[in-house]
């Protein structure tokens, strides 16, 4: 059997069944970050992300922006757990005919965002490879009281996002700003029940929250903050790489959030698992949505 028969998430689940961890691992594979014991008040957050030329970026993309993105996606993972990024390792594979100019610009993009968010680049590895490949491992820290996971959505929660959806392929996917500031604001002022960052599409990533929380959801088309760059509803629902935060909180907390800030948008409501995942269109008609989005296999 080939891996495209079971797909990306089927392969992950197959590997997860083989993994055994000790008591120092609070949360392992299956969330935006692994959560590790650290001290009395804090957990360590541990995440990694890989970018491969021809899959995650194009040959014509500015290497500065590619380098910047390679760290930004891991920063976004840590933001989705309401943590702060602190340290990273960078492994870089390049063909031997890669120009020094390309490599230099790639690394300057990495340095720029590391400096912006005060992340220490502590080392890494270099290797020859068939295509430019970047793998970033990042450590962060989160106060135990602030940790947010995918698995704690509650029936009646409002579903919210931090920004517009769709059209990322036109440039946002290389230039997005990880929502650390927004995550810190939420952690300080509100009780957030669940959260994820939107990397593989609104519906697919919402699906992770729903599956791990054993819940369903109603999404309202007229509440979706669709970007002017988006090609339409399907793009906003499924295309991914928006890197906005998608989170849930109870109705009272949601009302307070809207009173305090206009940066956040309510797009739906968490319901029972048996109700499934549905879209309520602009005419009030209900449509069941299949959970799909970007997948590597």
Helices and strands as residue ranges (DSSP letters): H 3-16, E 25-27, E 34-37, E 42-52, H 63-79, E 84-94, H 100-116, E 120-128, E 133-143, G 144-146, E 158-161, G 168-170, H 172-175, H 180-189, E 194-197, H 202-213, E 215-220, G 221-223, H 233-238, E 245-249, H 251-260, E 265-272, G 273-275, E 277-280, E 286-288
